[in-house]
Structure formats: C-alpha cells, structure tokens
Amino acid sequence: MPLTDTAIRNVKPGAKPKRLADGFGMYLEISPAGGRYWRIKFRVAGKEKRLSLGVYPTVSLKAARSRRDDIRLVLANGDDPSDTRKADKVARARSEASTFEAVAREWWAKTRPIWTPGHGRTVLRRLEQYIFPTIGPRSLADLCSADLLGVLQPLEARGVGETAHRVLHICGQVCRYAIATSRLAHDPTPALRGALTPTKPKHFAAVTDPKELAALLRMLDGYQGTPVVASALRLAPLVFVRPGELRKAKWADIDLDTAEWRFVVTKTQTPHIVPLATQAMAILRPLHGATGAGVFVFPGARSNGRPMSDNAVLAAMRRLGIEKDVMSGHGFRAIARTMLDEVLHVPPHLLEHQLAHAVKDPLGRSYNRTAHLPERQLMMQQWADYLDTLRREAQP
C-alpha cells in the first residue's frame, strides 16, 4: 500500500531500523534515532543495488517519488543509475571548480606568497567586493567581455575609475591562469582595452628643486619629537627605501662594522643591499644605544616588539608643516631618482639597482644584489655629501 504523509509522521522509531515500502522499489527507512531516509532498490544484471533519494521531510514524499521515477527511466534505457549518478556528481564538481570564483580563489592562493600581506588582502577584497557577487558563480568558459564590462562600468559611474582598471587587471590575471590550467580557451579581457576611461597616473609628491630640498632637509633636522621618529626622518633621505622597509628595519639586518643594510625587498621578495654612508652611520650608531636591545631599529611608541606605525613619519612631516601635496613617504625615492640622475649624473643602472628595481644585463640576466656594490657605495656617499652641501648652502 502506498505511503501517505500522515502515516510517515505517525510511525515511531523502534529498537531496529524500520522500512516502509511505497512501491516500485522505493521505501522509507526509519532509524532508531528517528531519522527518516528515502531509499530505492533495483537490480542491474541480476545484482541488487540501492541508492539514496534524500531525507524526509526535506525531500517530501512527492519529491522522492519523482526521483524514483527518474531512476526507473534510466533503468528502462538499459543504464545503471549508480553510474549515472557518479557521472553527474563528477560533472557538477567539475562545473563548480570552473566557476570564476573557484578559479580566482585558486589563483589567489597560489600567487599570494609572492605578494606582501597587504597587497594580498587588497586583491582578495577587490575580488570579494566587486567581482564575486556578480560573476563569481558563473562558469569561466561562459564569460564574455560584456559580462566583465558589466562589473567595471558601475565602478566608473561611482567615480572610482582607477579601481575599475585594477579590477580589470585582476580579471585578466585570473583568466590567464585559467588558460594555463586548461579551463579557459580565450581571455576576454584584452577586448576591453579602450572600453574604460583612461586614468591619469598618480605620482608621489616629492621636492626635486635643490633649494626646496635644502629647506626640506633643514625642516626635518629641526624635528623636536621622539628620538626614534627624528632618526627615521633624518635617515629616510639618505637610504631612499620604501616607507614600509624603513619603519620595519631590523638591527639583525644592519651591519654596523661593514656599514651595510641587507634585507629582502617586500615588493619583489628579492635580497637587497643598502650601503650606508658615514652620515647614515652617524644616525644609526647613537640610535643603536637606545633601541639596539630590541628587534626593530624604529620600534613603536607603545611596544618595542612592533615597528613604529606606518603613519609616524607622515604625521611628523605634517606637524612640521610639510603638506601631503609637497612631500610623501615615497617622495624620498623620487627625489633620489631625479637628482642623482639629473644633478649628480649617476649612471642609470646603478641607480636602478639601488632603488631595488628589476635590472637586467644585455643578455637578459638579472643582476644579483651584490652587482656594482663598490660603485653603489661611492654613489650613496656622494648622495649623502650632496645633501650636506645643500644644508650648508641653505643656512643664512
């Protein structure tokens, strides 16, 4: 006799599993714990097999019967429902693994080790905020340029055109990874070149006039705040590293005997050497007496176990009256890049090495970190001497 919802609800669990037949091989199995499971048994080539049809009441009696009828149709066609279900499961898994979100997360996880932690978080945030909600569930193979444009144009409409360009760049990287892993045949992002409004490149604020630089140096020298921040302000123009590299400098990486600072560049994860001029050493030696027992050259104000905040140098410059449109933390790199080239006429390849940019020889091989080190030592001393000259000339 076929089952009814009333009969199913009224049956009580027993000490052993109970089976209530509905017909055509389908039955409801009731466990001693009270669980109700739809099953169907059938035969293929004389061998009895069973498949699950779901759990009651999530799968209703009507839905279970529909699933049973689908299985009977497979049997009528001479196929094994067990094999068909396995094939469907594999196809679903393959489809889910090829969605834009799945491939993008896989690409992000593989690429993240070469990024700084902050950049990795930024890329993931852009994926989750701008891309996944719209095209994340879509199969990558089905995406076209128009789909991507539908993600980018709303960003432009909100006035964040630069973000739209960065999101497009991320989409392109994901698509190229999908091609490399045989999940995409064609990258749709190149077709969008010109579809977005071009953005004007932003340059870090920096002083590149010698007289203005002299005034800036004297202002930095006059800072009356904490010795740690004062030392960072005075050292920044001499080493022109990235702001994060300066504030996270560790004593273990600085050799006061050889006057060298060796560390791994955060942006490229490559070893780098900064030769320290006598003026830089004159800042570091006294500072070592104050902070040398700790890990960081410039420890935070609240804890010696952490570097000073990323805003410490900028905040100090603002207190000195140096506005952000005049000078930024990255500006010291721009100052050195311009003036070492245009004023001191330093060979470009030496400067590029010292800026930790990717430099290659005529055969396309990357120079190692020690390349031209003697010449770079002379360059760094020449640069420090030049800054001292500017200071003296600026005196009344």
Stockholm file with secondary structure:
# STOCKHOLM 1.0

chainA/1-396         MPLTDTAIRNVKPGAKPKRLADGFGMYLEISPAGGRYWRIKFRVAGKEKRLSLGVYPTVSLKAARSRRDDIRLVLANGDDPSDTRKADKVARARSEASTFEAVAREWWAKTRPIWTPGHGRTVLRRLEQYIFPTIGPRSLADLCSADLLGVLQPLEARGVGETAHRVLHICGQVCRYAIATSRLAHDPTPALRGALTPTKPKHFAAVTDPKELAALLRMLDGYQGTPVVASALRLAPLVFVRPGELRKAKWADIDLDTAEWRFVVTKTQTPHIVPLATQAMAILRPLHGATGAGVFVFPGARSNGRPMSDNAVLAAMRRLGIEKDVMSGHGFRAIARTMLDEVLHVPPHLLEHQLAHAVKDPLGRSYNRTAHLPERQLMMQQWADYLDTLRREAQP
#=GR chainA/1-396 SS CCCCHHHHHHCCCCSSCEEEEEETTEEEEECTTSCEEEEEEEEETTEEEEEEEEEETTSCHHHHHHHHHHHHHHHHTTCCHHHHHHHHHHHHHHHHHTBHHHHHHHHHHHHGGGSCHHHHHHHHHHIIIIIHHHHTTSBGGGCCHHHHHHHHHHHHHTTCHHHHHHHHHHHHHHHHHHHHTTSCSCCCGGGGTTTSCCCCCCCCCCCCSHHHHHHHHHHHHTCCSCHHHHHHHHHHHHHCCCHHHHHTCBGGGEETTTTEEEEECTTTCCEEEEECCHHHHHHHHHHHHHHTTSSBSSBCSSCTTSBCCTTHHHHHHHHTTCCTTTCCTTHHHHHHHHHHHHTSCCCHHHHHHHTTCCCBCTTSCBCCTTTTHHHHHHHHHHHHHHHHHHHHHHCC
#=GC SS_cons         CCCCHHHHHHCCCCSSCEEEEEETTEEEEECTTSCEEEEEEEEETTEEEEEEEEEETTSCHHHHHHHHHHHHHHHHTTCCHHHHHHHHHHHHHHHHHTBHHHHHHHHHHHHGGGSCHHHHHHHHHHIIIIIHHHHTTSBGGGCCHHHHHHHHHHHHHTTCHHHHHHHHHHHHHHHHHHHHTTSCSCCCGGGGTTTSCCCCCCCCCCCCSHHHHHHHHHHHHTCCSCHHHHHHHHHHHHHCCCHHHHHTCBGGGEETTTTEEEEECTTTCCEEEEECCHHHHHHHHHHHHHHTTSSBSSBCSSCTTSBCCTTHHHHHHHHTTCCTTTCCTTHHHHHHHHHHHHTSCCCHHHHHHHTTCCCBCTTSCBCCTTTTHHHHHHHHHHHHHHHHHHHHHHCC
//
